[in-house]
Amino acid sequence: MDERAIGIWDSGLGGLTVVRAIRARLPGERILYFGDTARVPYGTKGAETVRRFARQNSAFLMEKGVKLMVVACNTASAVALDDLAGRLAVPVVGVIEPGARAAAAATASGIVGVIGTPATIQSGAYAGALQAARGGLSVESRACPLFVPLVEEGWLDHPATRLVAEEYLAPIRAAGVDTLVLGCTHYPLLAPLLGELMGAGVRLVDSAEETAGEVARMLEAGGLLAPAGAAGGEEGAAGGLECFVSDLPLRFRQVGEAFLGRRIESIQLVDFQTKEKV
């Protein structure tokens, strides 16, 4: 049993969908979340820049004594996960491989769609993970850069969002996919709209939910689960979440509560950008 917190970070708000899924599955675990709101988005930045940010974010949480690190950012998982795994003294979980494994297991036609930020799609990380999970799959990928700002604006079913989604999804639908991976932690908030546009025959794979399952398995296998009742059940877990941001804490609260699905009690503004060694 291990009472230390789980560390989770993302470029901004989207990783709160991962927090929400982990809290639902592991209500006894404490969570420290860092959102790099001063430097969001990561999806349009170069790989080396993202790797540098990833080292800094991880160093901040490692100093707080976390027992496991969750990279709740598809872009960083695509380009920085291996670098972090070689540096950190705790297990590291990304959001790409769990989602890819779930999609590979779910598809009947062998044709899988992936949507994500430009950096995630250009990295080929999902296509590689899907092929590693099940050889011979056909993967149709599409970058959807406008989805993140639309979600953060709260335009989840706005006519403009619907028009953009129809444009982005047209080649995915034409390819005949039966499974669509939501390859960005913002995208689960668009799931009702995306599911409607894709049709009832297409399964949406939420990488946040799959990542929560992977975290639970890793904690159990490593003997790292919190003692039973450590957070007092769901009500206790509500006090077991601390959030840190690098900018705009008020906006983080306003928008982040939609991602988390409940009130955020603790948000601290931090300046950590000089820290990098992990």
N, C-alpha and C positions, 0 to 999 in steps of 0.2 A: 504494500500500500504506500502511496506517495501523495502527500498533501500539497506539493508544489503545483503552481498554475500551469496551464497550457498557454503557450505564446502563439498569437495569431497576428499576422500583419498583412496589409494590402496597400496599394497605392492610394486608396481613399476610402470610400464608403462601401464598395461592393462586397468586401470580405465579411461584412456583417451578416450576409446571407449564410456564410459558412458558420459564423458564430451561432446563428439561430439554429442551424441544423445540429451542431454539436451539443448545444444546450438542451435541445429536445431529446437527444439520444443519451447524453451523459449529464443529467441535471446536478450531480454531486461535484462536478469539476469546477474549479475556479479558472477564469479566463482573463488574460491580459491581452488587449487588442490595441494595435497601433495602426493608425491610418495616416499615411504620408500625404496629407491634404495640401501641403505647400508645393508638392512637386507632381501631383496628379495632372494629366494621365501618364501612365508608363507605356501605353500601347502605341504611342507615336514616337517613342525615343529609341536610340540605338542600343544594341545589346550590351556593350561595355558600360554604358551609363546605367542601365537597369541593374547590371551585376554590382556596380558600386553602391547604388541605392539599397540593394538587397543586403549587402554586407553591413551597411550602416543600420538598417532597420533591425536586422537580427542581433547586432551587437547591443542595441538598446534593450531589447527584451532579454537577452542572455544575462545582462547585468542585474536583472530582476529575478534571476534564478528559476527560469521556466524549465520544465522537464521534457517538453516536446515542442517543436517549432512547426507551425502550419503556415506555409506560404500560400495565402488565400488570394493569390493574384495569378491569373492564367499567363499573363505576359512574363512575369518573373519566374513562374514555374517552368515556362518554356526555355528560358535562356540562362537562368541562374541557379536552378535547383542542384545540379551536380556540383557546382562550385561551393554552395553552402554545405552540402552533405559532406564534403571533404574537409570543411573547416570547423563545423559545430560539434560539440561534445554531447549533443542530445539527438534523438531521432528527428528527421526532417520529413514532412509530408507536403507534397504539392497537390494541386487540384486537377492535373491533367491525367495521370495514369489511372486514378480511380474511375473517372468519368469514361475514359477510353475502354477500360475493361468492362464496365457495365454496358456500354453501347455495343461492343463486340459480342457480348453474350446475348443481347436483346434482339439484334437484327436477324430477320428471317430471310430477307432478300440478299443480304450481303452488301447492300448499298447504304452507306452511312453519311449523313450530312454533318458538317461542323461549322458553327458560326462563332466569330470571336473578333478581337481587336486586330488591326493590321499586323502588329508585331507577333501576336500569337499565331496567326495564320501563316505569315511569311516564314516563321521558324520551322514549320512542318512538324511540330512536336506532336500534335494530335494524330496526324496521319501516321507518323512513326509508331506511336503508342498503340494505335488501332491495329496496325499490321503486326506488331509484336504480340498483341493479345490474340490475334486470329488472322493468319496469313490469307491472302487472296481477297480481302475486302476491297470494295471500290469506295473511295472517299471523295466526297464533293465538299470542298471548303469555300467559305465566303467571308471576307472581312466586312464588318458592319460598324464602321467607326462612329456613326451618328447615334447608335443606340445608347451609349453611355451618357452623353449630355441630355438626351431625351428622358432617360430614366431619372437622372438627378434633378431635372426640371419638374418631375412628377407627371409627365405626359404619358402615362402608361397605356391609355386607350384614346389618345388625342387623334383627330383626323390626320394630322401631319405624321404622327408616329405610324399610323396604319399605312399611309402611302409609302413611307420609307421602308417599312417592313415588307410590303408587297414587292417593292423593287429588289430588295436584298434577297428575298426568298424565292423569287421566280426561277433562277437556275437550279436551286436546290430541289424545288418541286419537280422541275422538268427532268431532273436526273432520276426520279423515281425512288428516292430514299424512303425507308420505312422507319428510320431512327434518326433523330436530330440531337446532336450534343450542343448544349448551351455553354459554349466555351468562354464565358466571361461571367464573373460573379454578379454583375448587374443584371444579367439577362433573365434570371428566374422571376424577376418582377414583371417581365413581359410575357411570361409563360401563357397566361390565358389568351392573349392576342396571338402569339406565335402558334399556339395549338389550334386556334380557330382557323388561321390562314393555312396551316399545313394540312389540316384535316384529321379526322378521328383515327385514321389508319396509321398515323405516324406517332411513334413514341418519342417524347422529349426526355432527354437525360440531363438531370440537374447535377452538375459536378459538385455542388455544395453538399447535397445529400450523400453522394457517394464518398466524398472526402470524410464526412462525419463517420461513416461506417469504417473507413480505413483507420481513422484516429482511434476509434473504439477497439479495433482489433490489435493495433500496435500497443496501446496502453495495457490491454489485457495480457498480451504475449510477453511484454517486458516487465510485468508486475508493477506497473506504474499507475494503476487506477487509484483514485482517491478513496479513503476509507468510506464504507457505507454510511450514509447520513451525514457526511462531512459538511455539506452545504445545506442540510435541512430540507431536501426535496426541492421542488420547483420554486417555492417562495424564497428559500435560502439561496438558490442559484441566482435569483435576481440581484442579490447583493454580492454575488461572486464574480461580477463582470466589472473590470476597470478598463476604461478607454483612454487612449492617449492620441493626440493629434499634433501635427507640426504646423497647423494653421487653421483658422476659422472654426473654433470650437462651437460657436452658436449655430452656424450652418450645419456642421456635423450633427448636432443634436436634432435640428429641424428635419433634415432629410434622412438621417440615419435611423430614426425611430420607425420610419416606414420599412426600411430594410430588416430591422430587428423584430418588428412586430410588437414592440412594447417600449415603455419609457426607458431612456438611458439615464441612469442616476449619476454616474461618475465619469467626467471628461476632464482631462488635464492637458494643457498646452505645454509642449516640451520643445527644446532646441537641442538637437543631438547631432547635427550634421557633421561635426568634426570627428565623430566616432566612426571607426571602420573596422578595426582589427577584431576578429572573432576566433 
